[in-house]
């Protein structure tokens, strides 16, 4: 054990673990702020086994050892879940209890050992919109649709210790984390002493990084990793590289935090920061509010980083004061962080950063991103030309491949490029008062100019917390948003995760009849194909005021600088510049309405505020009463027939390719997040179970039922499998007969023959949300290996956690250079129980003509914990065996 020091704060003695005590190992003062937090956690949690002195030395001497491919552990202070990733994680814990009980063990051993918060925010959908009753109707429908899930979560809230559930209709997990859950500094009673340490967490959502804007070390993990952390196991990862971004200047008039976030996403994605910590510093940082920082930090998954970290400074204290934190607690934070050298003063000496880029905030321009990826930034001034280019660009080059004849189609004023969905939504922006007040003021100016929104634009507002509605209503601006159809439709992620609800029937018919490439504009952080709405192919991310602007225009095929956004009541042209509010106006309105009391009042009874939630009847006891007829929650099969000891690893022989993908296959492709369609395999299953199509709900809502999710694996409507050229959707070639079948049907046939399956992919396989079912689904399909050019960090870890082997082409090789078609039969050579991290093995591919290609691949078991997990067949299997010892 390492010794503590004491601080006298507010007349009370506190203990803490000083990181400066490690000065003999390195220059602690020069460490990046984020590394200091990791070092403190390692010192405090040192046990000589899971966390060793060598781990601590590596972190303390980070400036010299950062490039070594060695692991360090991290034990976060808490865990954050949402209902669609959190529910399957808690279902897994319930299944572990079942397995341990069946084997004569103690079920109570399966219990979170650190605080876990679960926020129910990913279920509500925008079925109703454009009316004062929309929110109430959507939340009522949410409760009806998801009662089976909510009953399970209510049971879990009582059955598991250290688990707190924030009920539906409260807000988005990341904003509630900012406004309520985060303490910045944590107090814990240990052996009669009060110990202080930095607040930190991991969350089962990739945008957990939003809290980095508040100076809190946090990132997204898969639910299966979170389960291990809940049960007291450290998370191991390679000693991180830290890229510094030095910000200078300030944003220009009219430029928003959204524009900055999209610009940084494009900049860092181009630079390459996958797996790195990104730390922001410089004079420009001190000109940014915490809300603006949070918008940038939120997008870390989009630019590929593990974190986008803003250290604690005076703006952190200012924000916490604004949301109602006590002066006593603010003094605690400031004193502790300064004592540890973790407080970033405006004139602080720069930390040691081996890699740094600079960005002048004054160069940022008003931007959008899309229409398929969040990193594809477009300046507003270039938007019309960018749209007209990509709509004609061949599909093979990432476009939509439309001809001039096709572009002339029009139905009920709807044509290609028409905005049929405009949504102010998502944690990235609805936590930011500046952009929301801008949207409200723009709506006010538009209404006063006599502008109206076209009827075919479905518009909605889903705030990140109830506080947002309070200040919009208090300012009077909500009235103007409502006059343009932006009524509050619910409190949750909604459109950004695909819960956008149905389009009006006549709009859907027009799109289908003429195969129209219509558009959505949303203030979200994700716009991958098939995510926002299955009928909308072009999806653009934008700030809330731009969402309102494009809703008014009704098309993305517009040059706002030179074309009017609409005509006023006197039939005179009105341009965007005529209604765009000034920064001074926005800040005046913010100062008038946002007060600490708004936050205090909303969060004083946050766990009990939803009467419908409180009335849910729940079973009692440590074991859940599984309902075989439930279409939402089923006992998962992952631990069935679990042996006391792991099965020895051996080579895979004569594996077939189930899917052959290109670059940038996302977790949305691998496990859809949108609605379940009647024609899908999941829809067919639900119909067989007696569920009506209008009650199918979304894939995320049914993640507690593996029967649904395995049928949804790789069933995204926009996924393209090279084994079936020219196709879209989850289909494949079943090689034994040459039939084109759904991926689920083909996998079922392969299972009958005990044929191991393989996925081949290009670069950045598994980008996107930290979605367990992107790994769980392929595992249940019988996929044993994924061979890709590169992997997204979280998804690679999730594959290992589910016992699926990630393999990587060696540098400068890929399927194309090797002449692989996907029709070959594959076998591994050299895979064994003694496999080492990063080891190379051989892969043999037998072609249809009988010739054999042999090539090397890298085994992406990156550390000894990965190896151990894979040896056990997955994280759940490893944890249960350890608990049974």
N, C-alpha and C positions, 0 to 999 in steps of 0.2 A: 504494500500500500504506500502511496505517496502522501506526504504531509500537506495539511491545509494551512492557509493564512486566514486572518480575520479582518473584517471591516465593521466599523461602527457607522450604521446608517439609520437615521431617524430614531436614535436612542436605542437601537437594538443591535446585538452582535450577530454577524453572519460569517459563515465559513465559506472558503472557496479554494479551488485548486489552482495555484498561480502557474501559468505557463512559463513565466520567466525563470522558474526553477530549472527549466531544461536548457538554459543558456549555454551550458557546457557542451551541448550537442550541436548547437548552431546559433545563428543570429536570429533570435526569436522576434526581435523588433522589426526585422525586415520581412518576416513571413507575410504572405497575402492574408488578408483578414479571414477569408473562408478557411484557410489551412489552420489558422490559430484556433478556430472553433473545433475542428476535427482533433487537433492536438489536445485541447482541454478535455474533450470527451474520452479520449484514449487514456489520459492520465487518471481521470476520475473513475473510469470503469476497469482499470487495470486489475487483472486477476492472475496473471502469470500463465494463463492457459489460452483462453479465447483471445485475450489481449495481452501481449507480451511487451517486455522492455524493448525488444527489437522493433516492434510496431511503433512504439513511442519515439524511438530514436530516428526512425525513417521520417516521421512527420516533423520532428524538431529540426532535422538536418535536411529538410525538403529541398532547399536551394541546390544541394549537391546531389540528391538521390531521386529527384522527381522523374527522371527518365527511365528508371529501372522498372522492369516489368514485374513488380512485386506488389503484394496486396497489403492494404491496411484495413483495419476494422472500423466500423462506425455503429454505435448504439444510440439511436435517436431518443430524444426525450419523450416523444409521443408519436402516434400514428393517426393519419387522417384518411377516412374512407368516404366514398359516396355510395349510393344504394345499388347502382348497377355493377360496380366492381366490388364494392364492399359486401353485397349480399352473397355472391359465390364464395368469397373468402370466409365469411361466417358460416356458410353452408359447409365448407370444407372442415372448419373447426368442429361443427356439429357431427360431421361424418367421422372425424378422428375420435370424438368421444364414443361414438357407436363402436368403432373398431376396437378401441382400448377396452371398452366394457365387455365386448364379446370374447376378448382374450383374457378376461379376468383382471384387468387393470383398473386404475382409479381414474374415472372420467374427469374429475375436478382438476387433474393435472393439465388438461387442455383449457387454459384460461389466460387471457391477456395479462402479462406481467407489467406492462406499462400502459398509460392512459391511451384509450382509443376513442376517437370521435367519429361518428358516422352521420353524414348529412344527407337527408333524402331530397335530392335536387335533380336527379337525372330521369325522372319518370314523367313529369307533366308534359303534355303535348298541346300544341296550339290547334285544337279542333275547332274552337270558337274564337272569333276575332272581331274587331271592329265594333264592339258594343260595350256599354258599361257593365254588362253581366258576364263578359267573356271570362274574366279571371275566376269568378265563382263557379261558372259552369265547367271550366276546364279542370279546376281542382276537385270538383265533385266527381267528374268522370275519372280523374286520376285515382281517387280513392276507391271507386267502384272497380276499375280495371285491375288495380294492383293490390286488392285486399289480401290475397294469399301471400304476397311478398311482404306486405306491411305487417301482417300477423306474425310472420316468421321474425321480422326485425324487432317487433315489440316483444316477442318471446326472448329473443337474444339479449335485449336490453336488460331484462330481469335475470336471465340465466347465467350470463357471463359477468364477472367482476371487471371493473375498469373500462366498461363500454358505455358510452353515452350517445344517444341518438337524437339529433335535431330533426324534428318532424317536417313533413312536407309543407309547402306554402310559406316557407321562411326565407329562403334565398339560396344562392349558389355557394357551394362549399368554400371556394377560395375567397369570396368576399366575406363570408361569415368568419373564416379563418383570420382575415385581416381585421375585421371590426370587433371580434369577440373572443375567439378561441386563443389567439396568440398572446403570450405574456411577454415576449422578447427576452426576459430573464425569468428563469424558473426557480422556485423555492421548494426544497424538499427536506423533510425531517428525517435525519439519519442519526441513529443512536443518540437522540436527545439534542442534536445540533441542527441548526437551520443552514443547509448548504445551498449556495447560489451557483447557477450555471446557465449557459445560454440556452434559450428555447431553441429546439430543433425538431425536425420531424421528417418522415417520409410519408408519401400519400399514394393511394392507388389511383391516381390520375396524373397524367404527365404534366398538367398545368399547376401542380402543387408548387412549382417554382415561382408562382406569383408572389408568394410570401417572401421571396428573396428581396423584393422591393422594400420590405420592412426590416432588412438586416438579419433575417433568419435563414440559417442553412437548412435547406429542404430540397427534395427532388422527388420525382415520381418513380415508383417501383411497381412491379406486378403484385397482384394480390397474394400470390404464393410466396413472394419474398416478404411481404408485409406480415403474413401469417408467421413466418419464422421469427421476424423481429418482435411480434407480439409475444412469442413464447420465449423471449429472452436471448435469442441468438443474434450475434452481431451480423451486420451486412458487410461483406468483404468486397473490396474493389481495388483496382490498380491505383497506385499512388497517382493522384490526378495531376494533369498539366493545368496550369492556370494561364489563360490569355487575358491580358489587361486591355480594356477599352478606355482610352483617355478622352473624355468628352470636354469640349470647349464651347464657348459661346452660349447662345440661348435661341430658342425657337422663334421664328419670325411671326409676325402678326398673322393670325388665321390658321397657323399650322398647329396640329394637334398631337397629343401623345400617341394616338393611333398611327399617324403618319410616321412618327419617330420609330415606333415599334416595327412597322412594316419595312422601313428603311434598314434598320439594324438587322432584321431577319434576313433580308436580301444580302446585306453586306457580309454577315457572319456565315451564312450558308455558302456563299461564294468563297469566302476565305477558308472555311473548313474548321469547324470547332467540335466535331462529333466526339462525345465522351469527355470534353474538357469542362473545367469551371471557367466561366467568364466573369471577370470582376471589373466593375465600372468605377472609375475615379476621375479626378480632375475638376477644374472649376465649373464645367458644365453640369456636373452632377449636383452641385450645390444650388444650381438655379432650378432644379427639378423638384416638384412636389413628390411625396411618397406615392400618391395615386398615379402620377406619370411614370415613376420608376416601376411600379407594379405592372403597368401595361407592357413595359419592355421585358421585365422578368418573366411575365406570364408566357411570352412567346419563345422562351428558351427551347422547348421541344421543336419548334418550327425552325429555329436556326441551328438545332442539332446539339446544343450544349447540355450538359448535365444540370448546370445552374446558370443563372444570369444574376449575379450577386451585387447588391448595393450595401456597403457596410453601414452600421448604425452611426448616425450623426445627429446634428441639431434638428434636421428636418424630420427624422424619426420621432424625436421627442415632441416636436410641434404637431405631427399627425396624431400621436397618441393622446395629446392634450385635446385636440379637436374632437376625438371620438369619445371623450369622457373618462379617460383613465385618471386615477387620482394622482395628486402631486407627490404623495408618499411613494407610489410605485414608480413614478417618473424619476424621482431622486435615486431610487434603488437601481434602476437601469443605468442611468448616467454614471453613477459612482462605480458600479461593478465593471462596466465596459471600459471605463477609463483606467481602472486599476489593472485590468488585464491587457491594456494596450490594444483593445479592439474597437475603440471609439475613433471614428475618422473626423479629425478636426479639419477645418477649411485650409489651414496652412500645414497640414501633416506632411511629414517627409514621406515620399513615395515608398511603397513596399518594393521588394525585389520581384520583378516580373521578367521572366526570360523571353516573353513574346508580348508585343504591344502594338496596337493599331490606334489611330486617332480619328475622331469624327467631330467636325464642327457643326453644332446643332443649328447654326444659322443657315446651313446649306440644305436643310431638310425642306422638301416641298410637299404639298398636299398630294396624297397618294391613295391608290387602291392596290389590291393584290388579287391575282387570279388569271384565268377563270378556273384553274384546276389545282393550284398549289399556293400555299400561303407565302412562299418565298419569291413568287414571281411578281415583284412590285412594278406598278405602272404609275407614272406621274399623271395627275388629273389632266394636265394639258395634253398628254399623249393618249388618253383613254380611247377616244373615238377611233383614232388610227390603229391602235393596238387591237381593238375589237374587230375592226374591218379586215385586219390582216389575218387574225387567228380564225375567223369564221370561214375564210376561204382556204386557209392553209391545209394541206393534205393531212388526213388522220395519222398517217405514218410519221408525220413531223410534229405531232401533238396538237393539230388543229381540228376543225370540224368538217373540212372538205366540202363545203357547200358551193354549188354553182350559182351563176347569176340568175338562172331561171328559178332555182329553189329559193333564192333570197327574196324573190318577188312575191312569195306566198303571204297571204294575209287573211285572217279570219277574225271577224268581230273586233277589228282594230288591233289584234294581236299578231305579231310577226316575229321573225328572228330578232333576238336582242331585246324583246320586250321584257320589262321587269315585272314579273308576276308575283314576286315575293320580296318584301322589304321588311327586315327584322332588326330592331334594336335589341340586342341580346348578347349574352356571354360575359364571362368573368373578365375578359380582357378590357372591356370598356364600361360595363355598367357599374363598376366600382369607382369610376372616375367622374366626380361631379362636374369637372370642367367640360368634358365632351357631352355629357348629358344635358347640362344647362345650355350649351351651344345648340344642341338639337332642339331643345324647347324654345329657345329664342328664335332660331331659324323658322320653326313652325309658326311662332307668333307673327313674325314678319311676313311669312307667306300668306297666312290667313288674312292679315290686314291689307295685303296687296290684292286679295281676291283670288288667290290661286287655289286650285282643287286637285286632289289626287285622282288619276284615272280609276274607274271602277274595277278594272281587271287586276289591280295591284293588291295582293293580300298583305296587309301591314299589321305589325304587332310590336308590343313592348313587353319584354320579360326582364324586369329589373333583377339585380344581383342580391338585393335585400329589401326588406320593407322600409328601411330608412330612405331609400331612393324615392319611393313613392311619396313618403312623407315630405321630403324637401321639394319634389316637383309639384306636389299639390299645394304645399305651403307657399310656393313662389307664384302660383297661378299659371305656370307654364304647362302643366299637365292638361289643362283645358284645351290649349291650342294643339298639342299633340293628338288629343282625342278627336279634334275636329278634322284632322287629316287621317284618322283611322288608327292611330297608334295608341289604342287603349291597352291598359295592363292586361296581359293574357295569362299571367301566372308568374310564379317565382321559381325559376330553375333554368337549366341550360337550354332547354327547348330547341329552337331552330338550329343552334350551333352544333348539336349532336344528332340532328336528323329528326327530332320530334317536332317537325314543322307543321304537322297535321295535313289534312287533305286540301288541295286547291278546290275552288268552286267547280262544280261539275262541268259547266260550259267552258271553263278555261282548260280543264283536263281534256275535254273532247276536242277542242281546237288544236291543242298540242299534239294529240295522238293522230288526228285526222290528217294534219299537214306535216307531221314529223318536224315540229318547230323546235329550234334551238333557242329556248327562252332563257331568261337570266334571273338570278336572285342577287340582291345586295344585302349583306348582313354585317353587323358590327362584331363578328365572331373571330375565332382564331384558326378555324379549319374550314377548308373548302374543297377537300378531296372529292374525286368523282363519286357520285352516287350517295354522298353523305347527307347533303342538305335536304334534298327531295328527289325521289327517283325519276320524276318527270322533268327536272330542271338540269340541263347539262352544263350551263355556264354560271359559275358562282363567284362573286367578287366580295372580298373583305374590304370594309371601309369604316370610317369613323361614324358615330351616330348622326352628326349633322349631314354627312354625305348620304347616309341611308335615307334620310328624309328628302334630300334633294333628288336622288334618283327615283324615289317613290313618286314625287311630283312630276318628274320628267316622263316616267313610265317606260324608259328605254335606256340602255347603256350605249346606244349608238347616237351619242350627242357630244358636241364640243361646247362645254359650259362657258368657255371664254368668248365664243362668237355666236352661239345659238341661244335663244331664250329658253328658260326652263318652263315657261308657260305664258299664258296671256291673262291679264287682269280683267276685272269686270267691265272695263272700258275698251276691251279688246286691244290693249297695248302690250307690247312685249315686256316681260320681266326677266331679268338675267339673275344668275346665281349671286353675282356680286351685289345686287340690289337688296338681297335678303340675308346675306352672310353677316352674323354679328361680330362686333369687335371684341378683342380680348378684354378691354376695359369694361365693356358692358357685362361680359360673362363674370368677371371677378367681382363686380359690384353686386350682382344677383346672388352669387355664392356667399359673399360676406353677409348679406341680408338674411339668408334663410338657413344656413347650415350651422347648427349649434350642438354642443355636447349632449344636451338633453334629448335630442332625437335618438341618439344611440343608446343612452341609458334607459330610456323608456321602452325601446323595442326589445332590448336584450335582458331586461330584468326577470322575465318569466319565459325565456325562449323555449325551454324544454316542455312546457305545459300549455303553450298558447293555442295549440290546435285541438279543438274539442273533438273533432271527428277522429283524430289519432288516439286521443285519450280513451275513447269509448270502444276501441277494438278489443274484442275478447280474445285472450291468449291462453295456451296451455301452460301448465306449470311443470317444473322439474328440470333436471340437468340434461336430459335427453329429449330431443324434439320428437313430437308425434307426427311422423311422416304420413302424408296423405297420398295414397297411390293414384288417386284420381286427379290430383293437382296438376295443372299445366304450367304452373309457375315455379314450384319448389319441389325437387325430387332429391332423394339421397344419391349423391354422385357415385360413379362406379370406380373411381380411381384407386380405392383401397381394397377392392374386392380381391379375395384369394391372396391376401398379403402373407408372404412367408416370413418366418422369424429372421431369416438371413437373406441377403440379396442374391439374386440370380447372377451367376458369373457372366461377364461381358464377353461376347464373341463376335466374330465378323458377320456382317450381313451378306447374304448370298442371293443373287438373282432378284434384286429389287427392281421394281418398275416405277417409272415416272408417273406420278398422278397429276402433276401440274408443272408447266414450264413457263416461267414468267420473265419479263424484262426488268428494267430498273424501277426503283421507287414504288415497289409494291408495299402498300401501307397496311396497318392493322385494320383499317376500314375495309380494305379489299378482302383480308383474311377472315374477318368476323364483322359483318355489317352492323351498323348502328342505327339504321333507319327502320322504317315500318316493314312488317312482314306481309308480303303480297300473297294473294290467293293461289297464284300459279307456282309459288316456290315449294320446295320440298318441305320446309318448315310449315308452310301454310297447309299443305296436304295432310301433314301429321295432325295439326290442330283441328282440321275439319273432321278427321277420323276420331278425334277425342271429343267431338260435339261442340267445338267452339265456332261461333259464327264469325265470318270474315270481318265484320265491323268491330269485333272484340279481339282481333289478333294481337293488337298492340305492337310494340317495337321489339327488335332483337334484344336491346339492352334490358328491357323490362323482364325478359324471360331467361336471363342468364343463370337463374337458379334451377333451370330444367335442361339437363344435358341432351335430352331427346330433341328439343328444339334447336339447341346450339350446334350440335354436330351436323344437323341438316342445313344449318346456316353457314357452316364453315366454307369459306371461299365461294359464297353464293352471291357476292356483290354483283349488282346488275351491270357494272362497268368493268369488271375484271376481265382480262384478256389472257387466255391460255394458248400458248403457241402450239400446243398439241392439236388444237382445233382452229386453224388459221381463219381469220375473218370473223370469229365469234366474239360475243360479249356475254358475260354471265358465267355462272359456275358449271361449266360443262367440260368434259374431257374425252379422250379417246381410250376406250377399254380395249387394249391391244390384243388380248386373246381372241376376240371376235371382230374387232374393228368397229364396234358400235360407238356412236356418240351418245354418251349418257351424262346425267348429272354427276357431279363429283361424288356426291353421297352414294348414288346407286353404284357407281364404278367401284368405290372403296368397299362397299358391302360385298361385291363379287370377289374382289381381291382377297378380302378377309377369309372368305370361304375356302380359298386355295392356300391360305397362310402365306400370301405373297407380301413381303415387306415393301413399303412404298417410300418414294423419294420425291422431294420438291427441288427443282432447279430454278435459280433466280439470278438477277443481276446485282446492281449496286443498291445500297441502302434498303435492304430487305427488312420489312417490319417497322418502317418509320410511322410516326403517328402516336395515337393514344397508347398508354400503358395497359393494353387490353389483354387480360389473361386468356380470354377465349380465342384469341388469335393463335395461342399455343395449345390450349386445351382442345380446341376443335380439331386441329390437324392431328393431334395425338389420338383422339378417339376415331379418326378416320383410318388409322393404321399407319400414319406417316412415321417412319423411324429416323429419317435424316432429312436435313435441309442443306443443300449445297448452293452457296451464294457467293457473289464477289465481295460483298460487305454486309454487315448487319447493323441495325439500330441497337443501341446499348441495352435498353430494357427488354426488347423482344428476344434478343439472343439469350439473355438471362432467363426469361420465361420459358424458352424452349428447353433449356437445361433443366429448369425446375419441373418440367413435365416429362422428363426422360426422353426428349427428342434431341438427337445429336446434331449440333450445328457444325457444318463443315464449310471451309472457305477455299476458293481457288487461290493458288499461289499468285503473287503479284505478276501482272502482265499476262495472265491467262484467264480465260473465261470460256463459256460454252461455245461462243462463236469462234474463237481462235483455235479451239480444240476440235472443231467440227462436230460438236454434239448436237443431235437433232431432238433428243428426248425419247426416241423410239428404241434406244439401246436397253440392254439388261445390265444392271450395275451390281458390282460386288466390292466390298472393302477388303483390304489386305493389311493386317497389322493392328487391327483394333483388339485391345485386350484389357483385362482388369487392371493391369499395371500402366495404363495410358497416362501420360504426363501432360501437364498444361501446355498448350501450344504445339504439341507434337505433330509431326507430319506422318500421314499414312498414305498408302497407295489406293487408288480407285481403278477398278477394271470395268471397262464398258464394252460389252459384246454387241457389235453391230448386227443388223439384219442379214448382212452377207457373210457373217461368221467371223469376220476380222475382229481383233480385240485392240482397243485403245487403253493404255495404262498411263495414268498421270498421278501426280502427287496432290494432296489437299491438306489443308491445315485443320487440325481438330480444334475448334473454338471452345474448348473447355479452358477458360483463361486463368484459373487459379485452382488451388488444391481443394477448395470448398466446392467448386464446380465439379471436379473429378469425383469427390465423395458423393455429391448429390446424384450425379449420373450413375454411379455404381449402385446406388440404392433404387434407381428407377424414378427419382423425382424427390422434390422437397418434402411433400406430405409423407411419403414412405420413410424418408430418413428421420423426420421428426417423430413419427409414431414409434419407430424402432428404438429411438433414443429414450423416449418416455417410458417404454416398456422394459428398459434395462434395469 
